Amino acid sequence: MHENKRTTRYTFNTLNGLGVEGIIFDYGATLDTNGNHWGQVIWHAYQKANVPISEADYRAAYVHVERTLATNRIIMPDFTFDAMLSTKLQMQLAYLRDVKALDVPQLELDIMHDILLTELASDLKKVIDHSRLVLEELHEHYPLVLVSNFYGNIEAVLNDYLMRDLFKSVIESSVVGVRKPDPKIFALGVEALNLPAEKVLVVGDSFDKDIVPAHSLGCVTAWFKGESWEEKHHDENLVRLIIKDLEDLLD
């Protein structure tokens, strides 16, 4: 979707043909990285910034930080996404220093952090702007709900990106006490839409965390297939749509 957005007439033939009457969106990697796993997105930023570490060391740092945040149930209620991303990068770099994968002074570590954050934030804004335009078009035709594993700050993130008003309801794992891939969190989204599951489209980048549990409830599923964290075989028979751009939902 580009500058001709207001003059383009979208058909919604695909969604209408599937009987879709409401849509549930995942957030991370679905609305902010064009379907690409955040771990891969950050790794490419490390490569572009010439941070002298191996991919194996980076992956260990990424997993360590994500597990630390999830295990300790760290809540960041007032954090914008940039603030949360900054914190994660700081934690990754500190881990890499502690395990001796990066043997540099703190000043150099701080410089690396700033370069990485600037690069990632620039790309993030472009994707978010595109996603918002698509969501605005969909919002005019379907009720939308967000279902996300997040850190207590998804409302702050959506408000910062001028997206919150596009969603009828927001279901966040740290608030409701249920995390993907538990289908119960998607059941809450279906309930918020007040529609039969078979009339609800679930859009997500993660096959295991989005597509499988949504399919188990009887929802229609759309897999935003981007660069994954690990290569594995998936039963694509569970998917009704495979998209490469969020705008594909408007056809």
C-alpha positions in Angstrom: 0.0 0.0 0.0 1.6 3.3 -1.1 0.6 6.9 -1.6 -2.3 6.0 -3.8 -4.1 4.4 -0.8 -7.1 6.8 -0.9 -7.7 6.3 -4.6 -7.3 2.5 -4.6 -10.5 0.4 -4.3 -9.9 -2.9 -2.6 -12.2 -5.8 -3.2 -11.9 -7.9 -0.1 -12.9 -10.8 -2.3 -10.6 -13.2 -0.6 -11.8 -12.6 2.9 -15.4 -12.4 1.9 -15.1 -15.6 0.0 -13.8 -17.3 3.2 -16.8 -16.0 5.1 -14.7 -13.8 7.4 -16.7 -11.4 9.6 -14.0 -10.4 12.1 -10.2 -10.6 12.3 -7.7 -11.3 15.1 -4.1 -10.1 14.7 -1.0 -11.1 16.4 1.4 -8.1 17.1 5.1 -8.9 17.2 6.6 -9.8 13.8 3.1 -9.7 12.2 2.5 -5.9 12.4 6.0 -4.6 12.9 8.5 -6.7 10.8 6.6 -8.0 7.7 6.3 -11.5 9.1 10.0 -11.8 9.9 10.9 -13.2 13.3 12.3 -10.5 15.6 15.4 -12.7 16.4 16.3 -12.7 12.7 15.6 -9.0 12.3 17.9 -8.1 15.2 20.6 -10.5 13.9 20.7 -8.7 10.6 21.1 -5.4 12.4 24.1 -6.9 14.3 25.6 -8.0 10.9 25.0 -4.6 9.3 26.6 -2.9 12.3 29.6 -5.2 12.0 29.3 -6.3 15.7 32.1 -8.9 16.0 30.1 -11.9 17.2 29.1 -15.3 15.8 25.5 -16.1 15.0 25.6 -18.9 17.6 26.6 -16.4 20.3 24.0 -14.0 19.2 21.3 -16.6 19.3 22.3 -17.6 22.8 22.0 -14.0 23.9 18.6 -13.5 22.2 17.2 -16.7 23.8 18.7 -15.8 27.2 17.0 -12.4 27.2 13.6 -13.7 26.1 13.6 -16.4 28.6 14.7 -14.0 31.4 11.8 -11.7 30.6 9.2 -14.5 30.3 10.4 -16.5 33.3 10.6 -13.5 35.6 7.3 -12.1 34.2 9.0 -8.7 33.8 6.3 -6.1 33.2 7.0 -2.8 31.3 3.6 -1.1 31.5 4.7 2.4 30.3 7.4 1.4 27.8 7.0 2.3 24.2 8.3 -0.3 21.7 11.5 1.7 21.2 12.1 1.7 25.0 11.5 -2.0 25.2 13.7 -2.7 22.3 16.4 -0.6 23.8 16.2 -2.5 27.0 16.4 -5.9 25.2 19.5 -4.7 23.3 21.2 -3.6 26.5 20.5 -7.0 28.0 21.8 -8.9 25.0 25.0 -6.9 24.8 25.5 -7.3 28.6 25.1 -11.0 28.2 27.6 -11.1 25.3 30.1 -9.2 27.4 29.6 -11.4 30.4 30.2 -14.7 28.5 33.2 -13.1 26.8 31.8 -13.1 23.3 32.3 -9.4 23.3 35.5 -8.2 24.9 35.1 -4.4 24.6 34.8 -1.5 27.1 31.4 -0.2 28.2 31.7 2.9 26.0 32.1 0.8 22.9 29.2 -1.4 24.1 27.0 1.7 24.4 28.0 2.8 20.9 27.0 -0.6 19.5 23.7 -0.3 21.3 22.9 3.1 19.8 23.8 2.0 16.3 21.6 -1.1 16.6 18.7 0.8 18.0 18.8 3.5 15.4 18.9 1.0 12.6 16.1 -1.1 14.0 13.9 1.9 14.8 14.2 3.3 11.3 13.0 0.0 9.7 10.3 -0.4 12.3 8.7 2.9 11.6 8.4 2.1 7.9 6.7 -1.2 8.5 4.4 0.2 11.2 3.3 3.0 8.9 2.5 0.4 6.2 0.6 -1.9 8.7 -1.4 1.0 10.0 -2.7 1.9 6.5 -3.7 -1.7 5.9 -5.4 -1.9 9.4 -7.3 1.3 8.7 -8.7 -0.2 5.5 -9.7 -3.4 7.2 -11.2 -1.5 10.2 -13.7 0.1 7.9 -15.1 -3.4 6.9 -14.4 -5.8 9.9 -14.1 -5.6 13.7 -10.4 -6.2 14.7 -9.0 -7.7 17.8 -5.3 -8.0 18.9 -4.0 -11.1 20.7 -0.4 -10.9 21.8 2.2 -12.3 24.1 3.5 -9.1 25.5 5.0 -7.4 28.6 2.1 -5.3 30.0 2.8 -2.4 27.6 1.0 -3.3 24.4 -1.6 -0.6 25.0 1.2 2.0 25.3 2.8 0.6 22.1 -0.4 0.8 20.2 -1.2 4.3 21.4 2.4 5.4 20.4 1.8 4.1 16.9 -1.7 5.5 16.6 -3.2 2.0 16.3 -5.2 1.5 19.5 -8.4 2.9 18.2 -8.4 0.4 15.3 -8.9 -2.6 17.6 -12.2 -3.4 19.3 -10.3 -5.2 22.0 -6.7 -6.1 23.0 -6.0 -9.4 24.6 -2.5 -9.4 26.2 -0.9 -12.4 27.8 0.6 -10.6 30.8 -2.8 -9.1 31.6 -5.1 -12.2 31.1 -2.6 -14.7 32.4 -2.6 -17.0 29.4 0.2 -17.2 26.8 0.3 -18.5 23.3 0.3 -21.2 22.1 -2.5 -21.9 24.6 -5.7 -21.7 22.4 -7.5 -20.1 25.4 -6.0 -16.7 24.6 -7.4 -16.9 21.1 -10.7 -18.0 22.5 -10.8 -14.8 24.4 -10.3 -12.9 21.1 -13.1 -14.8 19.5 -15.3 -14.0 22.5 -14.4 -10.3 22.2 -15.6 -10.3 18.6 -18.8 -12.1 19.5 -18.6 -14.2 16.4 -18.6 -18.0 15.7 -15.0 -19.2 15.4 -15.4 -20.2 11.8 -16.2 -16.5 10.9 -13.0 -15.3 12.5 -9.7 -14.9 10.7 -6.5 -15.2 12.7 -3.4 -13.5 11.2 0.0 -14.3 12.6 3.6 -15.0 11.7 4.2 -17.9 14.1 2.9 -21.3 12.8 3.2 -23.0 16.2 2.0 -20.1 18.3 -0.7 -18.5 16.1 -1.8 -20.9 13.3 -2.0 -24.2 15.2 -4.0 -23.0 18.3 -6.3 -20.8 16.1 -7.0 -23.7 13.8 -7.8 -25.9 16.8 -10.6 -23.5 17.7 -12.1 -23.7 14.2 -10.9 -20.2 13.1 -9.8 -19.4 9.6 -6.0 -18.9 9.5 -3.7 -16.6 7.5 0.0 -17.3 7.9 2.3 -14.2 7.4 5.2 -16.3 6.1 8.5 -14.4 6.6 12.0 -15.3 7.7 11.6 -17.7 10.6 13.8 -18.3 13.7 14.4 -22.0 12.7 13.6 -24.1 9.7 11.1 -26.8 10.3 8.3 -28.5 8.4 4.7 -27.3 8.9 1.4 -28.8 7.9 0.2 -26.0 5.6 -3.1 -27.8 5.3 -4.0 -25.9 8.5 -3.7 -22.6 6.7 -6.3 -21.0 4.5 -4.1 -18.1 3.4 -0.4 -17.6 3.1 0.5 -14.0 2.8 3.8 -12.2 2.0 2.5 -8.7 2.7 -0.3 -7.5 5.0 -1.9 -5.8 2.0 -2.6 -9.2 0.6 -5.6 -9.3 3.0 -7.2 -6.5 1.0 -7.5 -8.3 -2.3 
